[in-house]
Amino acid sequence: MLHRGLWSIVAVALTCMASVAMGFPPNVGAAYGVSTRVAAQQRELGFLVHELELHPALHDTAKGRAFEVFATSQLAAAEQPLPDWRIVAIEERLAAWVRDPHTIVYGFAARYPGGRALPVAFAWASDGLVALRVPGSPAAVQTGDRVLAISGVPAGVVQQRLTGLLAGDAILLRALAADYLPADSTLHALGLVSPGGQVSLDLQGKAGSVFTVELPLQPNDGDLYEVEHRAMERFDATFDLPDASLQHGHQGTNWAWFANGRYGFFLLTSCVYDASYSAAVTAFFRRVAKLHSPVVVLDLQQNGGGDSDVAIPWLEHLPMRYEQSNIYLGTSHGYAPFLPLLQPTFDGRLYVLQSGRTFSSAMLLDDALTGPGLGVRVGTTIGEATAGYGDVRANVTPVLHVPFQVSKKWINQIKGKVRTTLPAQIPLPLTVTDIQQGTNPVARWLATLP
C-alpha cells in the first residue's frame, strides 16, 4: 500500500527506533527512583535541545540566545518527576518555538510504555473536523460525523490552541492537527482530558442529530498506531483518489499511475528520487503519448516532501517553457534549464492536485510546474512559503524514542520571489457533506476532463 505523505516521513524516523521502546524509570516515590527519573527526563530534553540548537536560525544569533532562555525554563520544569505526556508536550513546544514547519517533534508517533490515544481518528474537511472510525471505536461513532467540540472546547478553538504545540501557518497546522489529536500528549497539553482520563466528543451525525460520546484513552501500542494510520489511508483513498483506476494501474512504493484516452493520472505520495521513480515517470509519459491523452494530472495532495530532485523527470518530459520559467530548484543538478529534454515530450494540459498537506519538496515541485503558461493548480491552498528552512536531520529522542527532525539549511525560492501561500487556481474543497454522502470531489472533477 502507498504510504500516506506525513506518515511516510515519520516512518523514516521510526525505523531508527529501538525494537522495544523504553520509557522513563517509574516514579515509585523513593528518592532513588525520583532522582533516576528526573535524570532520564533531563537526558531526554537535553538531547533534543542540543539538536535544536544546531538549527541555522539559532546559531550565534539573538534568536538563538532567546531560545536558550526558553529551553532553560523548560528544562527547569522537568526538575521534578513529570508524566511522559508532559515531557512529549514540552518537546513539541521546544521545536515549535523555532517557528519553522520543517523543525517538528512527531509526538503523535510516540509509542513509549504507558502512552495512550483515543480509539478514533480525525480528518479535516474544508468546513470542519470529522471523526473516522477505527477498530475499537464506539458503535455510535461513524466516519464523517462532524466534531463540534472535544471535551467541551469547540473544534475551531482546539485548532487555535495547537499553535503553541506545532510550527507552521494556520493552513499547515490545520492539516497536521488531525494526525496529532488522538495522542494523549496532545490532548493533555490542550487541556482536553478530564481528571478521570476521559475525553468527550460532541458529534453531529449525517441526519443532523447531535450527541456526545465519552472515550477512554487506550494504550497507544503499535496496533492502535497502525489502525489509525490505515483509517487515514482509507479516507484518502475514498475522497482524494480515483482508487479503482489506480488499483488497476502501475504501482511502486511511493507512486502509482494509470492512463486512458482522456487523461493520465500520476500519484506521488513522497518525494523519493531513485531509478524506479524516474523509470515510472518515463513509462507514464510514453503511455500518455501512445494513447494521445490530452491531459496529465499529478497528484501531490498527501505528499509530505523529501528530495527536490523529483522535479527532474517531469521537467525532462515537459516543453522547454517549463525549464525556462526562472526555476532554480536548489537540486544536485542546479539550474533546471540545463536539463535535457527527453522523448516523448508532453505538450497538453497539466494539472497539479494539491492540499494543505502538500509540503516541502512537494510544494516546490508544484510551484515549479505551475504558473502562467504552465500547469494549473487544483485543490486547496498550500500554506507553506515558497522559501524557508529545510533539508532536515531526522532523529529520535534517547528515552521515549519520539521521532523529530531539525532543518539544516535555508532553501531559496525557485521563481524569483517568496510567496507566503500557493493558492489553488481551481478550488476543489472536500466538505463535511461530501464525506457523509461518500462523494469524492477529485473523481467528480476528473469526470469533467478533458
N, C-alpha and C positions, 0 to 999 in steps of 0.2 A: 504494500500500500504506500502511496505517496505520503511523505511527511508534511504535516501542516507547518507553514512557514516559521512562526516563532518557536514552536516546539522543536523544530529541527535544529535551531540554534542551541537551545537548551540541551538537546541530546548530545551535542559535541562535548559540552562540559560534563554531562552525566557519565560519559564513557571514561572520564578521568577519575570518577569516584571509586572509593573502596567498595568491594562487593558487599560488605556489611557496614552500614553507617553507624558510627559510634557517637552517641550523644554525650552530653556533659555528665560528669560523675553526679549521681543523685545527691540531693541535699538531704542528708539524713539527720541534720541538726547538730551533729558533733563538730567540734572545732576543726578537726582534721578534714571532715567531709566538706564543710563550708569553705575552708581555705583552698582545698583542691578544686572545687567547683569554680570559685572566683578566679583562680589561676587559669583554668581552662577557658573561662569567658574572656579574660584579658588576652589570652593567646589567640583566640578566635577573632576578636575585634581588632587586635593589634596587627594581625596578618592582613586583614582587609584594609586597614588604614594605610599600612606600608605600601600596598599595591595601588591604592587610590592616589597616594602622593606622587606616584610616577606619572600621573596624568599630565600632559604638556601644559595645560592651563594652570596647573598648581605649582609648577617647577620654578622656584625662586621668584615668585610674584606676590603682590599684595593679596591676591585671591588665595594663594597657597597659604599665606600666614593666617588669613581668616579661617581657612579650612582647618588649620592646625588647632585653632582655638575651639572650633566646633567639635572636632574629633576628640579633643581632650575632655570636653564636657560629657561626651557620650561614653568615653572610657570610664570616667568617674562614676557615671550612673551604674556601671557594671561592677563596682567595687563591693557589691553585696550580691548574694545569690538571686538570680532572676530566672523566670521560666524561659524555656527555649524560644517560645514565640516572641518574647520581648527582645531577645538577642537578635533574632531574624529581623524584627521590625527596626531595630537600631541600625542593622546593616543596610536595610533598604533606604533608610533616611540618610545614612552616610554617603551612599552612592548618589542619591537624588540631589544632594547638596550641590554637586558639581554642575547640575542643570545641563547635562549632556545626555541625550537619549541613548547614545551608544554605551554609556557607562551605567551599568544597572546590575542589581542583585536580583536573581530569579528566585525570590523567596517561595513562590508557589510550588517550586520543584523540590523543596526541601523534604527529605524522607528520613529524618532522624527518628530514633525511637521516641515515641510519645507525640510525634507530630500528628495533627488531626486536620480533617477537612469536612466540608458538607457533602452529603450524598446527592448532589445536584450540580450541574454545570450551568454556565451562563453564556449569553451571546448578546451583542448589541445590534438592534435594528436601527434604522435611521431615526425612528421616533420613540425609542425606548429600549429598556432592558428586558430580555425574556429568559425564562428558565428552560433548561434542557434536561430531559430525563436521563438518568444513568441507572444501572443495576443498583438497587437499594433505595431509589427514590420512593417517597410515599406515593401510593396509588393516586392520590388527589392531584399530584403534580404532573402536568402534561407539557411536552415540548411546545413552546410557543406561548405559554402563559405569561402575560405581562407582569413584570415585577414592579409593583407600585412602591414598595418600601422594604427595607431589610431592618428588622428589629425596630420598626417604627420610624426609621430615617428614610426619607424619600430617595428614590434611586438617583435623582439628579444631585442631591446633596452628598450622597455616597461618592459619586464621581468627583465632586469638588474636593472632598477630603483626601482623595488619593493623590492630589498634587504634592502633599508632603512626603509621600512614600515613593513616588515614581518620578523619573525625569522625562521631560518632553512637553510638547504643547498639548492643548486640550484634545485635539483630534487623536493623536497617538495615545495619550493617556486613556481616552475613552475606549480605544481598541484593546489596549492591554488590560484594562480593568476586568474584563470578563474572565480572563485567564487567572487573575490573582484572587478574585473574590471568594472562591471556595476554601482557600487556605486559612487555617486558624491564625497564623501570624498576621495576615491582612485584616481579618475580621476583628481580632483583638485590638490591633493598632487603630482601627477606625471606630472602636467603641461599639461594636455590633454584637458582642457576645454577652448574654445575661450572666449574673453571678452563678447560676446553676449550670452554665455551659451550653445553653440552648441558643439557637438563632431562629427568629421568626421571619417568615416571608409573607407579605401581603401580596396576593396574586389576583389577577383578573383573567378569567378563562375566556375561551373562544366565544361563548354565549353571552359574555358580559358580566357574569356573576363574579363578585368579589369575595375572597375567602382567605383565611390565614392558616398556615401550617407551621408547626413547631418542629425544628430539625435539630437532632443532636449532632455534635461534632464526632466524626468517626475516625479511627486510626488511618492516617494517610500513608499507608504502606504502598508498595509497588502496584498492588491490584487496583486500588482506588485511583491512583495517578493514571494508570493506563486506561481505565474505563472512562475517565473524564476526557482523556485525550481522544479516545475513539468516538465519544459522543460529539466532540467538536469536529472531527473529520467527517462524521455522518452529516452533521449540519452543513458543512461546506459543500459536500457532495450534493446535498439536496437543494441548496439555494444559491450556490455560486458556480456550479459546473454543469455542463451537458454530460452528466455522468455516464449514461448508457453509451453514448458515442465514444467517450474516452475508453471505456472498458473494452471496446472492440477495436481500439486503435493500437498505437505503439507506446510502450511504457518503459521508463527507466526509474532509477531511484528517486530522482528529483524532477523528472519531466514526463510528459505524456503528450501525444499529438494524434490527430486524425485529420483527414481532408476529404472533401467531397466536391462536387461541381460548383457549389455555391460559395464555399469558403474553406480555408484551412484554419485549424484551431491548435495552438501550442500552449500548453500549461507548463509553467516553470515555478516550482514551489520553493526553491532556494537556489542561490547563485553559486553553483559549483562548475568551474571551468575545467573540463577534462576532455579526453578524446571521445568518450561516449556521448557527451553533450554536443560537442562540435559535429560529430557524425550525425546525430539526431537532427540538428538544425539543417544540415545539408540534405539529408534524406527527406525532410519535411518540405523544403523548397523544391526539390525535384518532383515530389508527388503533386504539389500545388501547380507546378508548371505543366506536368503531364495531364492534369485534369482541367487546365486552363481556369483555375479558380480565380475570380476577380478580387477576392478579399482575403486578408490574413488577420487573425486575431491572436494576440499574445496576451495570455492571462497571468498577471502578477498580483492578483488580489490577496493571496496568502503568502507572498514571498517576503521573508524577513531579511534578505540580503545575503552577503557572502563576498564573492570575488567579482570586482568590477569588470574583469576581462570577459565576463559572459556576454558583453555587448559585441565583442569582435565577430563571432559568426553571423550575427544579424546584419551588421554593417557591411560584411563581405558579400551579402546576397541582396542588398538593397541599393537603389540608384546612388550615384555619386553625390547627389544633393544631400543625402543623409551624412556622409562623411565630411562634407564641406560646410556643415551648418555650425561653424565655430565650436566644434566639440573637442575639448581636451578631457580625456577620461581619467587621466592620472594612473593609467594601467602600465603594465610592463612594456606595452607596445607604444606608449607615448601618444602622439597625435593621431587621431583617427584618420585624417586624410591620407596617411601613408599606408593604410591597409589596402591589400589587393582586392579587386572585385572578382568574385568567383561566379561561374555559371552554375545554375540559372539565376538570373537577376529578376527579382520581383518588382514590377512597376505598377501594381494595382493599389487598392486602398488598404492601408494598415491601420488597425485599431489596437489600442493597448488597454486592457482591463485593469483597473487599479482600485484600491480601497484605502481606508485609514491604516490598514496593516501592511501596506506596501512600504518597505523600509530599506534604508541604507543603499546598498548597491542595486537593489531592485528599483528604487526610486531614481537612481542615476541612469539606469537602463531605460526606464520610462521616459525620463527627460531627454535623453539622447535621441530617442526615436520619435518624439512628438514635437509639435510646434508648427509655425507657418510653413506650409508646403510639405510637411512631413506627415507622420501618423496622427491619429486623433485619440485623445484620452477619454475613456468611458468608465463610469462608475461613480465613486465618491472622492472627495478631496483628500489628498495626501497632506499631512500636517508637518512633515519634516522639511526643514530648509534645504535648499539645493547646494549647500556647502556646510561644513561643520567638522567636528572631530569624529574620528572613526579608526579603522584598521586596528581592531581590538585584540587584546590578550584575553583568552578565556582561562578561567581558573576555578578552583573550588576552595572553600574555607576549610581549615585543617581539622575542626572538631565536629561541626554539624554537617559538613560536606554540602554547603549551599553553593550552587553554581553562580558565578558572577563574571562580568567582563569589564575591562577598562580600555578606553581609547588610547592609542599610541601616537597619533599624529593628526594634523589638520588636513582635511580633504577639500581641495579647492572646487569652486563651481565649474561647470563644464560648458556653459554657454555665455560666459562673459559677465554675468551679474547674478547675485544671490536672490533667489525668490523664497519667500517665507513659507509659501504653500505651493502645491501643484494641483490646481483645480481640475475637475473633470470637465471636459468640453461637452460631453453628452452625459447628463446626470442619470444614474441608474440606481435609485435608492431601494433598499430592502426594508419594507415596513413590517410592523408587528402583524398587520392584517395579512400580508403576503405569507408570513411564517405560519400563521394559524390556518390559512387556507391551502398551504402547501404549494404556493406559487413561486416559481423560480424566475426572477427578473432577468437573469442572464439568458436563460433559454427563451424567454419571451422576446428579448431583444434580438437574439440570434435568428429567430424566425422571421425577422424583418429584413435580413440581409439576402442578397447584396443590395 
